[in-house]
Amino acid sequence: MDFNAVNQFIKDITRNNQVAGTVDVVQGVGEGGSHSGKRGRNVESRQKGRAKNVNRRAAAADDDEGDSRRTITTRKRPAEDWVSDKAPAVLSSGGSENEGLPLMSIPERKREREKRRREGLNLKFNELALMLPRSANGRLDKEGILIEVMDNLKRLNKVIMELNMQNQNLKSEIDELRQEKAELRTDKTYVRAELDAAREEINTLKADHLMLWRKLRQQVNDSMAMGRPSNPSDPMLDVALRTKLLGEGNSSEELQELNNVDTSKVTSHNECA
């Protein structure tokens, strides 16, 4: 069907309606006088309204010329050409399980979901196969992958149990070492206190010995200045005198005279001390 012929047919109908309206108006004036003239004017206005409606329809038809032509031409095309121009399927949106699936029938959606599920499982199996250690059997199927995974999990669980036992033993040893450390710390504090006391005692003895030595040295110096007595009253003074004489390099006769001093006094002094 040609669109130009249809458009021309619509224009002819519009023109005929306009002519018919004019004829009705003329007949109304000739037959009925003034009353008929009013009726004719009413008819004329109605005819004009109808003509305007027809003109608007014709303009709308002109605007839709391209769409109508495409529709008419499409109906004439064979079925195999219609499949090639079919609009692509729109993906569904939303949070349902059909998200991302094209708009299709229920069986097709089920097949698509099953296909996607199998693809996801295959990807997971491939990841498991890559995580497993290299096997001498070569490439494994799904059952072989599951068997290897179960064996590895059993072995890992056994290792985890052994590590837990070792951890418990280490905790016990750590507690014992902490207890020993506390005891050693107590012993260290006690030994440090004893050492401090011994150091104080040593310092006291050093001070006493130094005072005694200075006293003896003063007595020796006084005896040497006043002349050496034949029988010294203090045996420790004799020891100091012999030490001084030996240090000053005196003669052997003087040393012999000092050695003749009664040793009983020295012995009695030591017993008293």
C-alpha positions as CSV (number, residue, x, y, z in Angstrom):
1,M,0.0,0.0,0.0
2,D,1.4,3.4,-1.0
3,F,1.4,6.1,1.7
4,N,1.0,8.9,-0.9
5,A,-2.2,7.4,-2.2
6,V,-3.6,7.1,1.3
7,N,-2.7,10.8,2.0
8,Q,-4.4,11.9,-1.2
9,F,-7.5,9.9,-0.3
10,I,-7.7,11.7,3.1
11,K,-7.4,15.1,1.4
12,D,-10.2,14.3,-1.0
13,I,-12.5,13.3,1.8
14,T,-11.8,16.6,3.5
15,R,-12.5,18.6,0.4
16,N,-15.8,16.7,-0.2
17,N,-16.9,17.4,3.4
18,Q,-16.2,21.1,3.0
19,V,-18.3,21.3,-0.2
20,A,-21.2,19.4,1.3
21,G,-21.3,21.8,4.2
22,T,-21.5,24.8,1.8
23,V,-24.4,23.2,-0.1
24,D,-26.4,22.6,3.2
25,V,-26.0,26.2,4.1
26,V,-27.3,27.4,0.8
27,Q,-30.3,25.1,0.9
28,G,-31.2,26.2,4.4
29,V,-31.3,29.9,3.4
30,G,-33.6,29.2,0.4
31,E,-36.1,27.1,2.1
32,G,-36.7,28.4,5.6
33,G,-36.2,32.1,5.8
34,S,-34.5,33.5,8.8
35,H,-35.1,30.5,10.9
36,S,-33.7,28.3,8.2
37,G,-30.8,30.7,7.9
38,K,-29.9,30.3,11.6
39,R,-30.1,26.5,11.2
40,G,-27.9,26.8,8.2
41,R,-25.3,28.8,10.2
42,N,-25.3,26.2,12.9
43,V,-24.8,23.5,10.4
44,E,-22.0,25.5,8.8
45,S,-20.2,25.9,12.1
46,R,-20.5,22.2,12.7
47,Q,-19.2,21.4,9.3
48,K,-16.2,23.8,9.9
49,G,-15.4,22.0,13.2
50,R,-15.5,18.7,11.4
51,A,-13.3,20.1,8.7
52,K,-10.7,21.3,11.3
53,N,-10.7,17.9,13.0
54,V,-10.1,16.2,9.6
55,N,-7.3,18.7,8.9
56,R,-5.6,18.0,12.2
57,R,-5.8,14.3,11.6
58,A,-4.3,14.8,8.2
59,A,-1.4,16.9,9.7
60,A,-0.8,14.1,12.3
61,A,-0.8,11.6,9.5
62,D,1.9,13.7,7.7
63,D,4.0,13.8,10.9
64,D,3.8,10.0,11.3
65,E,4.6,9.5,7.7
66,G,8.0,8.0,8.4
67,D,6.7,5.6,11.1
68,S,3.8,4.5,9.0
69,R,5.9,3.9,6.0
70,R,8.4,1.8,8.0
71,T,5.5,-0.2,9.5
72,I,3.9,-0.9,6.2
73,T,7.2,-1.8,4.7
74,T,8.0,-4.1,7.6
75,R,4.7,-6.0,7.2
76,K,5.7,-6.8,3.6
77,R,9.1,-8.2,4.6
78,P,9.5,-12.0,5.1
79,A,9.9,-13.6,8.5
80,E,13.7,-14.3,8.2
81,D,14.4,-10.6,7.6
82,W,12.4,-9.7,10.8
83,V,14.6,-11.8,13.0
84,S,17.8,-9.9,11.9
85,D,16.3,-6.5,12.9
86,K,14.9,-7.7,16.2
87,A,15.8,-5.4,19.1
88,P,18.4,-6.8,21.5
89,A,17.0,-8.3,24.7
90,V,17.0,-5.9,27.7
91,L,18.6,-7.2,30.9
92,S,16.4,-7.3,33.9
93,S,17.3,-5.1,36.9
94,G,16.6,-5.4,40.6
95,G,17.8,-7.5,43.5
96,S,16.2,-10.8,42.5
97,E,18.0,-14.0,41.4
98,N,17.2,-13.1,37.8
99,E,19.3,-9.9,37.9
100,G,21.4,-9.6,34.8
101,L,19.3,-12.2,32.9
102,P,17.7,-11.2,29.6
103,L,13.9,-10.9,29.3
104,M,13.0,-14.4,28.3
105,S,10.6,-17.2,29.0
106,I,10.7,-19.2,32.3
107,P,12.4,-22.3,30.8
108,E,15.0,-20.1,29.2
109,R,15.6,-18.3,32.4
110,K,16.0,-21.6,34.3
111,R,18.5,-22.8,31.7
112,E,20.4,-19.6,31.9
113,R,20.6,-19.7,35.7
114,E,21.8,-23.3,35.6
115,K,24.4,-22.4,33.0
116,R,25.7,-19.6,35.2
117,R,25.7,-21.8,38.3
118,R,27.7,-24.4,36.4
119,E,30.2,-21.8,35.2
120,G,30.6,-20.6,38.8
121,L,31.2,-24.1,40.0
122,N,33.8,-24.7,37.3
123,L,35.7,-21.5,38.3
124,K,35.7,-22.6,41.9
125,F,37.0,-26.1,41.0
126,N,39.7,-24.5,38.9
127,E,40.8,-22.3,41.8
128,L,40.9,-25.4,44.0
129,A,43.0,-27.2,41.5
130,L,45.5,-24.4,41.4
131,M,45.7,-24.3,45.2
132,L,46.4,-28.0,45.4
133,P,50.1,-29.3,45.2
134,R,51.2,-30.6,41.9
135,S,50.1,-34.2,41.6
136,A,51.8,-36.9,39.6
137,N,48.5,-38.0,38.1
138,G,48.4,-34.9,35.9
139,R,45.1,-33.0,35.5
140,L,42.4,-34.0,37.9
141,D,38.7,-34.1,37.3
142,K,36.1,-32.7,39.8
143,E,36.0,-35.9,41.8
144,G,39.8,-36.1,42.0
145,I,40.0,-32.5,43.1
146,L,37.5,-33.1,45.9
147,I,39.5,-36.2,47.0
148,E,42.8,-34.3,47.1
149,V,41.1,-31.4,49.0
150,M,39.8,-33.8,51.6
151,D,43.2,-35.5,52.0
152,N,44.9,-32.1,52.4
153,L,42.3,-31.0,55.0
154,K,42.8,-34.2,57.0
155,R,46.6,-33.7,56.9
156,L,46.3,-30.1,57.9
157,N,43.9,-30.9,60.8
158,K,46.4,-33.4,62.0
159,V,49.2,-30.8,61.9
160,I,47.0,-28.3,63.7
161,M,46.3,-30.9,66.5
162,E,50.1,-31.5,66.9
163,L,50.8,-27.8,67.0
164,N,48.1,-27.3,69.6
165,M,49.7,-30.0,71.8
166,Q,53.1,-28.3,71.3
167,N,51.6,-25.0,72.2
168,Q,50.2,-26.4,75.4
169,N,53.6,-27.9,76.4
170,L,55.3,-24.6,75.6
171,K,52.8,-22.8,77.9
172,S,53.5,-25.2,80.7
173,E,57.3,-24.7,80.3
174,I,56.8,-21.0,80.2
175,D,54.9,-21.1,83.5
176,E,57.7,-23.2,85.1
177,L,60.3,-20.8,83.8
178,R,58.4,-17.8,85.1
179,Q,58.2,-19.5,88.5
180,E,62.0,-20.2,88.5
181,K,62.6,-16.6,87.4
182,A,60.6,-15.3,90.4
183,E,62.6,-17.6,92.8
184,L,65.9,-16.5,91.2
185,R,64.8,-12.9,91.6
186,T,64.2,-13.5,95.3
187,D,67.6,-15.2,95.7
188,K,69.2,-12.3,93.8
189,T,67.7,-9.8,96.2
190,Y,68.9,-11.8,99.2
191,V,72.4,-12.2,97.8
192,R,72.6,-8.5,97.0
193,A,71.6,-7.7,100.6
194,E,74.3,-10.0,101.9
195,L,76.9,-8.5,99.5
196,D,76.0,-5.0,100.7
197,A,76.4,-6.1,104.3
198,A,79.8,-7.8,103.6
199,R,81.0,-4.6,101.8
200,E,80.1,-2.5,104.8
201,E,81.9,-4.9,107.1
202,I,85.0,-4.9,104.8
203,N,84.9,-1.1,104.8
204,T,84.7,-1.0,108.6
205,L,87.6,-3.5,109.0
206,K,89.7,-1.4,106.6
207,A,89.0,1.7,108.6
208,D,89.9,0.0,111.9
209,H,93.1,-1.5,110.4
210,L,94.1,1.8,109.0
211,M,93.6,3.5,112.3
212,L,95.6,0.8,114.1
213,W,98.4,1.0,111.5
214,R,98.6,4.8,111.9
215,K,98.7,4.4,115.7
216,L,101.6,1.8,115.5
217,R,103.4,3.9,113.0
218,Q,103.2,6.9,115.3
219,Q,104.5,4.8,118.2
220,V,107.4,3.6,116.1
221,N,108.3,7.1,115.1
222,D,108.2,8.3,118.7
223,S,110.4,5.3,119.9
224,M,112.9,6.0,117.2
225,A,113.1,9.6,118.0
226,M,113.6,9.0,121.8
227,G,116.0,6.1,121.4
228,R,115.1,2.4,121.1
229,P,114.3,0.7,124.5
230,S,115.9,-2.5,125.4
231,N,112.6,-4.3,126.4
232,P,109.7,-2.8,124.6
233,S,106.4,-3.2,126.4
234,D,104.2,-3.7,123.3
235,P,105.0,-6.8,121.2
236,M,103.2,-5.3,118.2
237,L,105.5,-2.3,118.6
238,D,108.4,-4.8,118.2
239,V,106.9,-6.0,114.9
240,A,106.5,-2.4,113.7
241,L,110.1,-1.6,114.7
242,R,111.5,-4.6,112.8
243,T,109.5,-3.7,109.7
244,K,110.8,-0.1,109.9
245,L,114.4,-1.2,110.4
246,L,114.2,-3.6,107.5
247,G,112.7,-0.9,105.3
248,E,115.4,1.6,106.3
249,G,118.2,-1.0,105.7
250,N,119.7,-1.1,109.3
251,S,122.5,-3.5,110.2
252,S,122.1,-7.1,111.2
253,E,123.2,-6.4,114.7
254,E,120.2,-4.2,115.4
255,L,117.9,-6.8,113.9
256,Q,119.5,-9.5,116.1
257,E,118.9,-7.4,119.2
258,L,115.3,-7.0,118.3
259,N,114.9,-10.7,117.7
260,N,116.1,-11.5,121.2
261,V,113.0,-9.9,122.6
262,D,110.9,-12.3,124.7
263,T,108.4,-13.9,122.3
264,S,106.1,-14.8,125.2
265,K,104.7,-11.3,125.2
266,V,103.8,-11.6,121.5
267,T,102.0,-14.9,122.2
268,S,100.1,-13.5,125.1
269,H,99.1,-10.5,123.1
270,N,97.7,-12.7,120.3
271,E,95.8,-14.8,122.8
272,C,94.2,-11.7,124.3
273,A,93.2,-10.5,120.9
